[in-house]
Amino acid sequence: MNQLNLLKKMSTIVADTSDIESIKKYKPQDATTNPSIILKSVNSNSYNHLIEKAIKYAKKKSTIKQTIAQLASDKVAINFGKEILKYIPGRISTEIDARYSFNYHLSVKKAKEIINMYEEEGIEKSKILIKLAATWEGIKATEILEKQGINCNLTLIFSLSQARIAADVGAFLISPFVGRIYDWYIQKNNINLYNVEIDPGVLSVRNIYQYYKERSYKTIIMAASFRKIEQILALSGCDYLTISPDLLKLLKNTQQNTLEQRLKPIFKKKSKKCILSHSEFLFKHNENPMAVEKLSEGIRCFSNDRIELEKIIYKKLKNL
């Protein structure tokens, strides 16, 4: 038995990639993508046909170059999602343009457009999770979308306050980031020795997990952004784990007879739910400088990679 198969007995395994060959190889339940992952696949030149199809689609919808580039960028993500869904039994997470992270009206509009584009390809919305950054506006958009039957994945979760309000508005799933929290503390504290039991990213997910289970929240916790195998194993039993191909490979190649389940549902008297107001959420989130910095950084990163994708499409427009 290998570690990957042992983990699959405790947690739902999700592939954090848009690489089709990796998905075929590791057979996850679901898959997640984001602008950075899509851009990486595009730069590999292995999926040029998906980009060309997206551009041709966009050119039929508009004659304005900027609109074509934006629409084609959305369609590229849908094309990857469609291909990925051929090889997984579950859902694909597709992220909206990060530049909408502080506008819930545009976030809702764009989410519906993405769902419509999938439906044009014959893919039902039950197979899609719309990814939004867990800003107040992203959370507000999630609340609206969930009420309309569009399930959401609130990503870039770095604080308990984000996780709390995500569950309160009925988000289908949240993605708390382990590795990016770890990165922040390593950089700030210049730590060389590693102990997974005090890893702040691992502790953050464990804290969210306990908070949710004590209050019987239905929102799925999908730990994300791993840097080390130790982080993954320390969160075995988390609802979902989304893992990059390089770490999936290490897990699959490591033979082991047994694996301890580190997270288990807590059965005790239910704790009360205390719903945060807008101002309470902002204040509590602001008290966590790591969460403030990493949320902002994540949005900038995804936005920049989206812009890079649009630049690539601009160049290809001349040849199509």
C-alpha positions as CSV (number, residue, x, y, z in Angstrom):
1,M,0.0,0.0,0.0
2,N,1.2,3.5,-0.7
3,Q,0.6,6.7,1.2
4,L,-1.7,8.1,-1.5
5,N,-4.1,5.1,-1.4
6,L,-4.0,5.2,2.4
7,L,-5.0,8.9,2.3
8,K,-7.8,8.2,0.0
9,K,-9.4,6.1,2.7
10,M,-9.5,9.1,5.0
11,S,-9.9,12.2,2.8
12,T,-11.2,13.0,-0.6
13,I,-8.2,13.6,-2.8
14,V,-8.3,16.5,-5.3
15,A,-5.7,17.2,-7.9
16,D,-4.4,20.8,-7.8
17,T,-3.5,21.0,-11.5
18,S,-4.8,21.4,-15.0
19,D,-2.3,18.9,-16.4
20,I,-4.5,16.2,-17.9
21,E,-1.8,13.4,-17.8
22,S,-1.3,13.9,-14.1
23,I,-5.1,13.6,-13.5
24,K,-5.2,10.4,-15.5
25,K,-2.3,9.0,-13.5
26,Y,-3.4,9.8,-9.9
27,K,-7.2,9.4,-10.3
28,P,-8.4,12.1,-7.9
29,Q,-12.1,12.6,-7.1
30,D,-12.1,16.3,-8.1
31,A,-9.7,18.8,-9.5
32,T,-8.9,22.5,-8.9
33,T,-7.5,25.1,-11.2
34,N,-6.7,28.8,-10.8
35,P,-5.1,31.5,-13.1
36,S,-1.6,30.5,-12.1
37,I,-2.2,26.8,-12.8
38,I,-3.8,27.6,-16.2
39,L,-1.0,29.9,-17.2
40,K,1.6,27.2,-16.3
41,S,-0.2,24.7,-18.6
42,V,-0.6,27.3,-21.4
43,N,3.2,28.1,-21.2
44,S,4.0,24.4,-21.6
45,N,2.7,24.6,-25.1
46,S,1.0,21.2,-24.6
47,Y,-2.5,22.5,-24.8
48,N,-2.4,25.0,-27.8
49,H,-5.5,23.4,-29.2
50,L,-7.5,24.5,-26.2
51,I,-6.3,28.1,-26.5
52,E,-7.0,28.2,-30.3
53,K,-10.5,26.9,-29.7
54,A,-11.1,29.5,-27.0
55,I,-9.9,32.3,-29.3
56,K,-12.1,31.1,-32.2
57,Y,-15.1,31.0,-29.8
58,A,-14.4,34.5,-28.5
59,K,-14.0,36.0,-32.0
60,K,-17.5,34.8,-32.8
61,K,-18.8,36.7,-29.9
62,S,-17.0,40.0,-30.4
63,T,-14.8,42.1,-32.7
64,I,-13.1,44.1,-29.9
65,K,-9.6,42.8,-29.1
66,Q,-9.8,43.5,-25.4
67,T,-13.2,41.7,-25.1
68,I,-11.9,38.8,-27.2
69,A,-8.9,38.4,-24.9
70,Q,-11.0,38.5,-21.8
71,L,-13.6,36.1,-23.1
72,A,-11.0,33.8,-24.5
73,S,-9.3,33.7,-21.2
74,D,-12.5,32.5,-19.5
75,K,-13.1,30.0,-22.3
76,V,-9.5,28.6,-21.9
77,A,-10.4,27.8,-18.3
78,I,-13.7,26.2,-19.4
79,N,-11.9,24.1,-22.1
80,F,-9.4,22.8,-19.5
81,G,-12.3,22.1,-17.1
82,K,-14.2,20.2,-19.8
83,E,-11.1,18.0,-20.6
84,I,-10.4,17.4,-16.9
85,L,-14.0,16.3,-16.3
86,K,-13.6,13.4,-18.7
87,Y,-11.2,11.8,-16.2
88,I,-12.6,12.6,-12.8
89,P,-15.9,11.5,-11.2
90,G,-16.4,14.7,-9.3
91,R,-16.2,18.4,-9.8
92,I,-13.9,20.9,-11.3
93,S,-13.2,24.2,-9.6
94,T,-12.9,27.2,-12.0
95,E,-11.9,30.6,-10.7
96,I,-13.4,33.9,-11.8
97,D,-11.2,36.8,-12.8
98,A,-9.4,38.0,-9.6
99,R,-9.9,41.6,-10.7
100,Y,-13.5,41.2,-9.6
101,S,-12.5,40.2,-6.0
102,F,-13.8,43.5,-4.6
103,N,-17.0,43.7,-6.6
104,Y,-19.7,41.2,-5.7
105,H,-22.1,42.4,-8.5
106,L,-19.5,41.6,-11.2
107,S,-18.4,38.4,-9.4
108,V,-22.0,37.1,-9.5
109,K,-22.3,38.1,-13.2
110,K,-19.0,36.5,-14.2
111,A,-19.9,33.3,-12.2
112,K,-23.1,32.9,-14.1
113,E,-21.3,33.5,-17.4
114,I,-18.9,30.7,-16.6
115,I,-21.7,28.3,-15.7
116,N,-23.5,29.2,-19.0
117,M,-20.3,28.6,-20.9
118,Y,-20.0,25.1,-19.3
119,E,-23.6,24.4,-20.1
120,E,-23.0,25.3,-23.7
121,E,-20.5,22.4,-23.6
122,G,-23.2,20.1,-22.2
123,I,-21.8,20.2,-18.6
124,E,-24.2,20.7,-15.8
125,K,-23.6,23.2,-13.0
126,S,-23.6,20.3,-10.5
127,K,-20.1,19.4,-11.9
128,I,-18.7,22.9,-11.3
129,L,-17.4,24.9,-8.3
130,I,-17.0,28.6,-8.9
131,K,-13.8,29.8,-7.1
132,L,-13.9,33.2,-5.6
133,A,-11.3,35.0,-3.3
134,A,-12.6,35.1,0.3
135,T,-12.9,38.9,0.5
136,W,-16.1,40.3,2.0
137,E,-17.3,40.9,-1.6
138,G,-16.4,37.4,-2.7
139,I,-18.2,36.0,0.4
140,K,-21.3,38.1,-0.4
141,A,-21.2,36.9,-4.0
142,T,-21.0,33.3,-2.7
143,E,-24.1,33.8,-0.5
144,I,-26.1,35.0,-3.6
145,L,-24.8,32.2,-5.9
146,E,-25.4,29.4,-3.4
147,K,-29.0,30.5,-3.0
148,Q,-29.4,30.3,-6.7
149,G,-28.0,26.7,-6.8
150,I,-24.4,27.6,-8.0
151,N,-21.9,26.0,-5.6
152,C,-18.8,27.9,-4.7
153,N,-15.2,27.3,-3.5
154,L,-14.1,30.2,-1.4
155,T,-10.3,30.3,-1.9
156,L,-7.4,32.2,-0.3
157,I,-8.6,31.4,3.2
158,F,-5.9,32.5,5.7
159,S,-8.0,33.4,8.8
160,L,-10.6,31.8,11.0
161,S,-12.8,34.8,10.5
162,Q,-12.8,34.1,6.7
163,A,-13.7,30.5,7.4
164,R,-16.4,31.4,9.9
165,I,-18.3,33.7,7.6
166,A,-17.9,31.4,4.6
167,A,-19.7,28.7,6.5
168,D,-22.3,31.2,7.7
169,V,-23.3,32.2,4.2
170,G,-23.5,28.5,3.1
171,A,-20.4,28.2,1.0
172,F,-20.2,24.6,-0.5
173,L,-16.4,24.5,0.1
174,I,-13.5,26.5,1.4
175,S,-9.8,26.3,0.6
176,P,-7.6,27.2,3.5
177,F,-4.0,27.6,2.3
178,V,-1.4,25.7,4.3
179,G,1.8,26.4,2.4
180,R,1.4,30.1,2.0
181,I,0.8,30.5,5.7
182,Y,4.0,28.5,6.3
183,D,5.9,30.6,3.8
184,W,4.9,33.8,5.6
185,Y,6.1,32.7,9.0
186,I,9.3,31.2,7.7
187,Q,10.1,34.5,6.0
188,K,9.2,36.6,9.0
189,N,10.9,34.4,11.6
190,N,13.8,32.9,9.6
191,I,13.1,29.4,10.9
192,N,15.3,26.6,9.7
193,L,14.2,23.6,11.8
194,Y,10.9,22.1,10.8
195,N,8.3,20.6,13.2
196,V,4.9,19.8,11.6
197,E,3.2,19.9,14.9
198,I,3.8,23.7,15.2
199,D,3.5,24.4,11.5
200,P,1.2,27.5,11.5
201,G,-0.4,26.4,8.2
202,V,-1.3,23.0,9.6
203,L,-2.5,24.5,12.9
204,S,-4.8,26.9,11.0
205,V,-6.6,24.1,9.2
206,R,-6.9,22.1,12.3
207,N,-8.4,25.1,14.1
208,I,-10.9,25.6,11.3
209,Y,-11.7,21.9,11.2
210,Q,-12.4,21.8,14.9
211,Y,-14.5,25.0,14.8
212,Y,-16.7,23.6,11.9
213,K,-17.2,20.1,13.4
214,E,-18.1,21.5,16.8
215,R,-20.9,23.5,15.2
216,S,-21.9,20.9,12.6
217,Y,-21.3,23.2,9.6
218,K,-21.9,21.5,6.3
219,T,-19.2,23.5,4.4
220,I,-16.4,21.2,3.1
221,I,-12.9,22.0,4.3
222,M,-10.3,21.4,1.5
223,A,-6.8,22.0,2.7
224,A,-4.7,23.5,-0.1
225,S,-1.3,24.9,-1.0
226,F,1.1,22.3,0.4
227,R,4.8,22.6,0.5
228,K,5.7,19.3,2.3
229,I,4.5,15.7,2.5
230,E,4.5,16.2,6.3
231,Q,1.8,18.9,6.1
232,I,-0.5,16.6,4.1
233,L,-0.1,13.6,6.4
234,A,-0.6,15.9,9.4
235,L,-4.0,16.8,8.0
236,S,-5.1,13.3,7.0
237,G,-8.8,13.0,7.7
238,C,-9.5,16.6,6.6
239,D,-12.7,16.6,4.4
240,Y,-10.7,17.2,1.2
241,L,-7.0,17.6,0.3
242,T,-6.0,19.3,-2.9
243,I,-2.5,18.3,-3.9
244,S,-0.1,19.2,-6.7
245,P,1.3,16.5,-9.0
246,D,4.8,16.6,-7.6
247,L,3.5,15.8,-4.1
248,L,1.0,13.2,-5.4
249,K,3.9,11.5,-7.0
250,L,5.9,11.4,-3.7
251,L,2.8,10.0,-1.9
252,K,2.2,7.3,-4.5
253,N,5.9,6.3,-4.5
254,T,6.1,6.0,-0.7
255,Q,5.2,2.5,0.6
256,Q,3.6,2.3,4.0
257,N,1.4,-0.3,5.8
258,T,-0.7,2.0,7.9
259,L,-1.4,5.8,8.3
260,E,-2.8,7.5,11.3
261,Q,-5.9,9.7,10.7
262,R,-5.0,13.0,12.4
263,L,-8.3,14.8,12.0
264,K,-11.5,13.2,13.1
265,P,-15.0,14.6,13.6
266,I,-15.6,15.8,17.2
267,F,-18.8,14.4,18.8
268,K,-19.7,16.5,21.8
269,K,-22.2,19.1,22.8
270,K,-22.6,21.6,20.0
271,S,-21.0,25.0,20.3
272,K,-23.1,28.0,19.4
273,K,-22.8,29.7,16.1
274,C,-22.0,33.4,16.3
275,I,-22.5,35.1,12.9
276,L,-20.1,37.9,12.1
277,S,-21.3,41.2,10.8
278,H,-19.5,43.0,8.0
279,S,-17.6,45.2,10.4
280,E,-16.8,42.4,12.8
281,F,-15.4,40.3,10.0
282,L,-13.2,43.1,8.7
283,F,-11.9,43.9,12.1
284,K,-11.1,40.3,13.1
285,H,-9.5,39.6,9.7
286,N,-7.5,42.8,10.0
287,E,-6.1,41.6,13.4
288,N,-4.2,38.9,11.6
289,P,-1.4,40.6,9.6
290,M,-0.4,37.3,7.9
291,A,-4.0,36.8,6.6
292,V,-4.3,40.4,5.4
293,E,-0.9,40.2,3.5
294,K,-1.4,36.8,2.0
295,L,-5.0,37.5,0.8
296,S,-3.9,40.6,-0.9
297,E,-0.8,39.0,-2.4
298,G,-2.9,36.0,-3.6
299,I,-5.3,38.3,-5.4
300,R,-2.5,40.3,-7.0
301,C,-0.8,37.0,-8.1
302,F,-3.9,35.6,-9.7
303,S,-4.7,38.9,-11.3
304,N,-1.2,39.2,-12.8
305,D,-1.3,35.7,-14.2
306,R,-4.7,36.4,-15.7
307,I,-3.2,39.5,-17.4
308,E,-0.3,37.4,-18.7
309,L,-2.7,34.9,-20.2
310,E,-4.6,37.7,-21.9
311,K,-1.3,38.9,-23.4
312,I,-0.6,35.5,-24.8
313,I,-4.0,35.5,-26.4
314,Y,-3.4,38.9,-27.8
315,K,-0.3,37.6,-29.6
316,K,-2.1,34.6,-31.0
317,L,-5.0,36.7,-32.3
318,K,-2.7,37.9,-35.1
319,N,-2.3,34.3,-36.4
320,L,-5.9,33.1,-36.2
